[in-house]
């Protein structure tokens, strides 16, 4: 969440046919499109095999060490450890995400953008693998959820409240994807939120807005994304839209910064 006037972003979102023979043609096109989707998923899955067991276990250990470094605010060490984790297992999405969060804490926002984008790409590849090799993909996802639960416990012990909230949202994203064979990939909402935050901190406000809207397409009740959009709308003088997003954020249970609400109300009064 932004502080003061930046109340967001820190750290650390996818008929009727015409008469005659056209319906048959449309059906053929639909079958062909479905075949192309299946072929694309199969090709992607074949191109990105899961890491072997040894490499995966080594990657998980580097991830665990990286999380311990994050909990003790040794962010440079965390970057090195998470980087080693993804070198051993490119599809370990939580390591990409942890790398992005470490870069955010170091204010290396362009690097954070790349890490979050890599997280989405790894998630997309796991989704493709699940279309043809569901058991293997689900086992990898179960491993990630188990590690993330342990990370949440570690963060709770170290009093890293804001990181706990984000880790819990990421865990929920992973759980929502478990068992899904939907042909259309939907990026994790929390990763989209973090990607938007990295763009915002880099000064790419329009791109940040788009990423937060994308996060809400995945999870319409993502209060922090609504809050962040409210900030962007206030900055660009779209005050009614900002007020609406604040209402949506609070309705979802997110606590909006009281100072932000006062600032928005003051602007609205001046505008009138």
FIDOBA-139854 format. One record per residue (C-alpha): residue number from 1; residue in three letters; y negated, x, z. Coordinates in Angstrom, 3 decimals, m for minus. Each point is the difference from the previous one (the first is absolute). Layout:
N
{NUM,ALA,{Y,X,Z}}
...
END
This chain:
272
{1,UNK,{0.000,0.000,0.000}}
{2,UNK,{m3.481,1.230,m0.793}}
{3,UNK,{m2.206,0.818,2.895}}
{4,UNK,{m3.571,m1.241,0.402}}
{5,UNK,{m1.122,m1.185,m3.439}}
{6,UNK,{3.200,1.416,m1.524}}
{7,UNK,{2.258,m2.445,1.721}}
{8,UNK,{3.048,0.956,m2.034}}
{9,UNK,{1.955,2.672,m1.470}}
{10,UNK,{1.027,2.832,1.931}}
{11,UNK,{2.812,1.939,0.255}}
{12,UNK,{2.770,m1.410,0.185}}
{13,UNK,{2.196,m8.023,m8.463}}
{14,UNK,{4.967,m5.386,m7.694}}
{15,UNK,{3.168,m16.052,m12.629}}
{16,UNK,{m0.051,m2.166,m2.208}}
{17,UNK,{1.418,0.817,m3.398}}
{18,UNK,{m1.316,m1.225,m3.310}}
{19,UNK,{2.033,m2.323,m2.231}}
{20,UNK,{2.432,1.221,m2.609}}
{21,UNK,{1.892,3.246,0.349}}
{22,UNK,{m2.636,1.894,2.000}}
{23,UNK,{1.672,m0.598,3.378}}
{24,UNK,{3.074,1.840,m1.286}}
{25,UNK,{m2.181,2.891,m1.106}}
{26,UNK,{m1.703,0.075,3.363}}
{27,UNK,{3.384,m0.002,1.695}}
{28,UNK,{1.065,2.943,m2.115}}
{29,UNK,{m3.206,1.814,0.861}}
{30,UNK,{0.586,m0.757,3.675}}
{31,UNK,{3.525,1.395,m0.146}}
{32,UNK,{m1.270,3.081,m1.804}}
{33,UNK,{m2.745,0.491,2.582}}
{34,UNK,{2.543,m0.339,2.787}}
{35,UNK,{2.202,2.563,m1.689}}
{36,UNK,{m2.952,2.366,m0.300}}
{37,UNK,{m0.784,m0.401,3.705}}
{38,UNK,{3.621,0.699,0.881}}
{39,UNK,{0.096,2.985,m2.343}}
{40,UNK,{m3.229,1.351,1.455}}
{41,UNK,{1.304,m0.349,3.554}}
{42,UNK,{3.304,1.611,m0.942}}
{43,UNK,{m1.718,2.886,m1.774}}
{44,UNK,{m2.317,0.570,2.936}}
{45,UNK,{2.889,m0.113,2.451}}
{46,UNK,{1.979,2.503,m2.069}}
{47,UNK,{m3.037,2.280,m0.304}}
{48,UNK,{m0.620,0.029,3.769}}
{49,UNK,{3.341,0.445,1.801}}
{50,UNK,{0.189,m0.172,3.748}}
{51,UNK,{0.025,3.324,1.802}}
{52,UNK,{3.352,1.368,1.073}}
{53,UNK,{0.909,m0.483,3.646}}
{54,UNK,{m0.897,3.541,1.089}}
{55,UNK,{m3.420,m0.080,m1.675}}
{56,UNK,{m0.685,m3.424,1.470}}
{57,UNK,{0.874,1.123,3.532}}
{58,UNK,{m2.211,3.079,m0.336}}
{59,UNK,{m2.840,m2.203,m1.266}}
{60,UNK,{0.410,m2.393,2.923}}
{61,UNK,{m0.216,2.885,2.479}}
{62,UNK,{m3.214,1.253,m1.607}}
{63,UNK,{m1.333,m3.574,0.155}}
{64,UNK,{0.806,m0.236,3.714}}
{65,UNK,{m1.743,3.283,0.691}}
{66,UNK,{m2.960,m1.205,m2.053}}
{67,UNK,{m0.245,m3.155,2.093}}
{68,UNK,{0.003,2.065,3.180}}
{69,UNK,{m2.848,2.055,m1.432}}
{70,UNK,{m1.906,m3.188,m0.857}}
{71,UNK,{0.485,m1.325,3.526}}
{72,UNK,{m1.479,3.215,1.427}}
{73,UNK,{m2.798,0.011,m2.627}}
{74,UNK,{1.173,3.218,m1.670}}
{75,UNK,{m0.788,m1.343,m3.439}}
{76,UNK,{0.193,3.261,m1.970}}
{77,UNK,{3.518,0.539,1.321}}
{78,UNK,{0.833,m3.609,m0.847}}
{79,UNK,{m1.097,0.553,m3.615}}
{80,UNK,{2.310,2.999,m0.316}}
{81,UNK,{2.941,m1.821,1.548}}
{82,UNK,{m0.368,m3.228,m1.970}}
{83,UNK,{m0.406,2.038,m3.198}}
{84,UNK,{3.301,1.745,0.710}}
{85,UNK,{1.618,m3.370,0.672}}
{86,UNK,{m0.902,m1.389,m3.432}}
{87,UNK,{1.050,3.250,m1.651}}
{88,UNK,{3.504,m0.576,1.333}}
{89,UNK,{0.042,m3.762,m0.614}}
{90,UNK,{m2.626,m1.320,m2.393}}
{91,UNK,{1.025,m3.598,0.732}}
{92,UNK,{m0.643,0.230,3.755}}
{93,UNK,{m2.963,m2.340,m0.183}}
{94,UNK,{m0.954,0.276,3.676}}
{95,UNK,{m0.556,3.739,m0.459}}
{96,UNK,{m2.425,m0.633,m2.879}}
{97,UNK,{m1.771,m2.550,2.171}}
{98,UNK,{m0.158,2.374,2.973}}
{99,UNK,{m1.422,2.682,m2.285}}
{100,UNK,{m2.736,m2.377,m1.107}}
{101,UNK,{m0.866,m0.838,3.610}}
{102,UNK,{m0.149,3.687,0.907}}
{103,UNK,{m2.382,0.669,m2.886}}
{104,UNK,{m2.155,m2.955,1.104}}
{105,UNK,{m0.359,1.516,3.455}}
{106,UNK,{m0.997,3.306,m1.613}}
{107,UNK,{m2.551,m1.873,m2.174}}
{108,UNK,{1.717,1.284,m3.136}}
{109,UNK,{m0.257,m3.345,m1.685}}
{110,UNK,{0.877,0.931,m3.585}}
{111,UNK,{3.238,1.538,1.293}}
{112,UNK,{0.636,m3.152,2.030}}
{113,UNK,{m0.395,m2.098,m3.157}}
{114,UNK,{2.665,2.087,m1.752}}
{115,UNK,{2.366,m0.270,2.963}}
{116,UNK,{m0.326,m3.776,0.232}}
{117,UNK,{0.444,m0.351,m3.757}}
{118,UNK,{3.151,2.136,0.266}}
{119,UNK,{1.204,m2.301,2.772}}
{120,UNK,{m0.391,m2.988,m2.305}}
{121,UNK,{1.802,1.811,m2.822}}
{122,UNK,{2.887,0.908,2.309}}
{123,UNK,{0.162,m3.625,1.179}}
{124,UNK,{0.072,m1.146,m3.622}}
{125,UNK,{2.860,2.377,m0.761}}
{126,UNK,{1.981,m1.235,2.997}}
{127,UNK,{m0.555,m3.547,m1.214}}
{128,UNK,{1.340,0.971,m3.432}}
{129,UNK,{3.043,1.636,1.566}}
{130,UNK,{0.643,m3.169,2.027}}
{131,UNK,{0.325,m2.010,m3.221}}
{132,UNK,{3.113,1.954,m0.996}}
{133,UNK,{1.135,1.758,3.188}}
{134,UNK,{m1.045,m2.314,2.797}}
{135,UNK,{2.233,1.471,2.709}}
{136,UNK,{m1.385,3.523,m0.445}}
{137,UNK,{m3.597,m1.201,m0.090}}
{138,UNK,{0.456,m2.188,3.073}}
{139,UNK,{1.577,2.874,1.913}}
{140,UNK,{m3.025,2.169,m0.814}}
{141,UNK,{m2.357,m2.783,1.063}}
{142,UNK,{1.936,m0.541,3.252}}
{143,UNK,{m0.367,3.714,0.760}}
{144,UNK,{m3.751,m0.259,m0.515}}
{145,UNK,{m0.301,m3.043,2.267}}
{146,UNK,{1.970,1.748,2.743}}
{147,UNK,{m2.259,3.065,m0.206}}
{148,UNK,{m3.120,m2.147,m0.046}}
{149,UNK,{1.091,m1.847,3.145}}
{150,UNK,{0.410,3.362,1.724}}
{151,UNK,{m3.440,1.044,m1.272}}
{152,UNK,{m1.503,m3.175,1.477}}
{153,UNK,{1.609,0.791,3.365}}
{154,UNK,{m1.407,3.532,m0.123}}
{155,UNK,{m3.486,m1.233,m0.894}}
{156,UNK,{0.099,m2.575,2.799}}
{157,UNK,{0.889,2.697,2.520}}
{158,UNK,{m2.906,2.149,m1.155}}
{159,UNK,{m2.482,m2.895,0.143}}
{160,UNK,{m0.731,m0.015,m3.754}}
{161,UNK,{m0.707,m3.739,m0.115}}
{162,UNK,{m1.580,m0.225,m3.444}}
{163,UNK,{2.810,2.030,m1.559}}
{164,UNK,{2.547,m2.262,1.712}}
{165,UNK,{m1.508,m3.067,m1.643}}
{166,UNK,{0.119,1.587,m3.449}}
{167,UNK,{3.540,1.305,0.525}}
{168,UNK,{1.131,m3.473,1.074}}
{169,UNK,{m1.532,m1.502,m3.138}}
{170,UNK,{1.742,2.620,m2.131}}
{171,UNK,{3.290,m0.833,1.736}}
{172,UNK,{m0.573,m3.675,m0.766}}
{173,UNK,{m0.604,0.906,m3.656}}
{174,UNK,{3.326,1.863,m0.143}}
{175,UNK,{1.806,m2.891,1.681}}
{176,UNK,{m1.469,m2.477,m2.470}}
{177,UNK,{1.347,2.074,m2.897}}
{178,UNK,{3.475,0.281,1.490}}
{179,UNK,{2.631,m1.899,m1.957}}
{180,UNK,{m2.481,m0.943,m2.711}}
{181,UNK,{1.222,0.044,m3.583}}
{182,UNK,{m3.213,m1.427,m1.410}}
{183,UNK,{m0.525,1.362,m3.529}}
{184,UNK,{m3.713,0.567,0.631}}
{185,UNK,{m0.937,2.875,2.302}}
{186,UNK,{m2.652,m0.662,2.627}}
{187,UNK,{m1.508,3.046,1.755}}
{188,UNK,{0.006,m0.043,3.809}}
{189,UNK,{m3.165,m1.697,1.241}}
{190,UNK,{m0.678,2.650,2.654}}
{191,UNK,{0.132,2.793,m2.577}}
{192,UNK,{m2.438,m1.897,m2.232}}
{193,UNK,{m2.308,m0.440,2.996}}
{194,UNK,{0.134,3.722,0.771}}
{195,UNK,{m0.509,0.894,m3.651}}
{196,UNK,{m3.096,m2.200,m0.043}}
{197,UNK,{m1.269,1.706,3.151}}
{198,UNK,{0.426,3.427,m1.601}}
{199,UNK,{m1.937,m1.134,m3.067}}
{200,UNK,{m2.708,m1.499,2.217}}
{201,UNK,{m0.432,3.253,1.897}}
{202,UNK,{m0.167,1.822,m3.334}}
{203,UNK,{m2.903,m2.239,m1.032}}
{204,UNK,{2.022,m2.064,m2.508}}
{205,UNK,{m0.951,m3.362,1.475}}
{206,UNK,{0.943,m2.125,m3.034}}
{207,UNK,{3.476,1.552,m0.115}}
{208,UNK,{0.395,m0.513,3.744}}
{209,UNK,{m0.878,m3.668,m0.428}}
{210,UNK,{2.668,m0.391,m2.671}}
{211,UNK,{2.670,1.647,2.159}}
{212,UNK,{m0.811,m2.233,2.975}}
{213,UNK,{0.178,m3.067,m2.213}}
{214,UNK,{3.382,1.233,m1.250}}
{215,UNK,{1.157,0.350,3.621}}
{216,UNK,{m0.944,m3.632,0.604}}
{217,UNK,{1.972,m1.096,m3.041}}
{218,UNK,{3.054,1.486,1.714}}
{219,UNK,{m0.933,m1.236,3.484}}
{220,UNK,{m2.731,m2.716,0.036}}
{221,UNK,{m0.154,0.126,3.813}}
{222,UNK,{m0.781,3.717,0.207}}
{223,UNK,{m2.981,m0.217,2.335}}
{224,UNK,{m1.167,3.587,m0.368}}
{225,UNK,{m0.189,m0.354,m3.791}}
{226,UNK,{m2.133,m3.129,0.396}}
{227,UNK,{m2.222,1.880,2.455}}
{228,UNK,{m0.390,2.938,m2.376}}
{229,UNK,{m0.942,m2.274,m2.876}}
{230,UNK,{m2.610,m1.610,2.247}}
{231,UNK,{m1.613,3.406,0.473}}
{232,UNK,{m0.101,0.649,m3.745}}
{233,UNK,{m1.454,m3.449,m0.632}}
{234,UNK,{m2.726,0.537,2.600}}
{235,UNK,{m0.821,3.400,m1.500}}
{236,UNK,{m0.413,m1.611,m3.432}}
{237,UNK,{m1.990,m2.961,1.399}}
{238,UNK,{2.758,m2.551,m0.665}}
{239,UNK,{m0.599,m1.546,3.386}}
{240,UNK,{1.811,m3.364,m0.403}}
{241,UNK,{3.074,1.882,m1.189}}
{242,UNK,{m0.259,2.357,2.978}}
{243,UNK,{m0.202,m2.955,2.412}}
{244,UNK,{3.051,m1.584,m1.619}}
{245,UNK,{2.008,3.222,0.322}}
{246,UNK,{m0.946,0.349,3.668}}
{247,UNK,{1.254,m3.521,0.601}}
{248,UNK,{3.272,0.802,m1.764}}
{249,UNK,{0.382,3.240,1.973}}
{250,UNK,{m0.470,m1.756,3.328}}
{251,UNK,{2.257,m2.865,m1.024}}
{252,UNK,{2.753,2.546,m0.579}}
{253,UNK,{m0.485,1.378,3.526}}
{254,UNK,{m2.020,3.101,m0.864}}
{255,UNK,{m2.834,0.839,2.406}}
{256,UNK,{m3.163,0.507,m2.044}}
{257,UNK,{m2.586,2.386,1.446}}
{258,UNK,{m2.626,m2.191,1.787}}
{259,UNK,{m2.805,2.329,m1.132}}
{260,UNK,{1.051,m0.468,m3.604}}
{261,UNK,{m0.181,m3.776,0.418}}
{262,UNK,{m3.476,0.282,1.527}}
{263,UNK,{m1.167,2.278,m2.818}}
{264,UNK,{1.284,m2.449,m2.585}}
{265,UNK,{m1.663,m2.940,1.758}}
{266,UNK,{m3.310,1.910,0.135}}
{267,UNK,{0.165,0.710,m3.724}}
{268,UNK,{0.753,m3.624,m0.723}}
{269,UNK,{m3.029,m1.143,2.048}}
{270,UNK,{m2.304,2.480,m1.758}}
{271,UNK,{1.277,m1.138,m3.380}}
{272,UNK,{m0.829,m3.615,0.828}}
END
